[in-house]
């Protein structure tokens, strides 16, 4: 993937495989998001071992080509966000992909990182010939970002998942047709 720069402070690039330093940095990012209340598939505690094990599993799917990982880096080259593009396992859905685990470090939010990741993952999907993307979110703050970028809300399912503290949360489902 070509590097995507939204502004001089945020650079988005694809990581085709994860080096040990990438696993450690991504584990810290994931833990910060979970500890900040993000419902991204985990409940507390967000131990380093659990976070690193997740990223090692992701690395295995990167190697097989079943998913792609984009990271956003700040001006110092520190990972401040990530997003994944996941191909469906069904052979009757080659035209679509899932946008998954959009993570932005709490201290980097509202600075264009989420928008840069969204632009980058949509561009990657287009290059792969995808015409439909889907995603889900339990974060109300993300609704504004997705809608601003042309995503359509399908609906909301109450108590679909849990927040990191174990309390139930609703999940909103979105789609976007790519031109």
Protein Blocks (a to p, Z undefined) as FASTA:
>chain_A
ZZddfblmbccdddfbdcfklmmmmmmmmmmmmmnopaghiacdddfklmmmmmmmmmmm
mmnopaccdddddfkopafbdcdddddfbfklmmbccdehiacdfklgonommmmmmmmm
mmmmmmnopabdcdddfbfklmmmmmmnopacfbdcehkbccfkopacdddddddddZZ
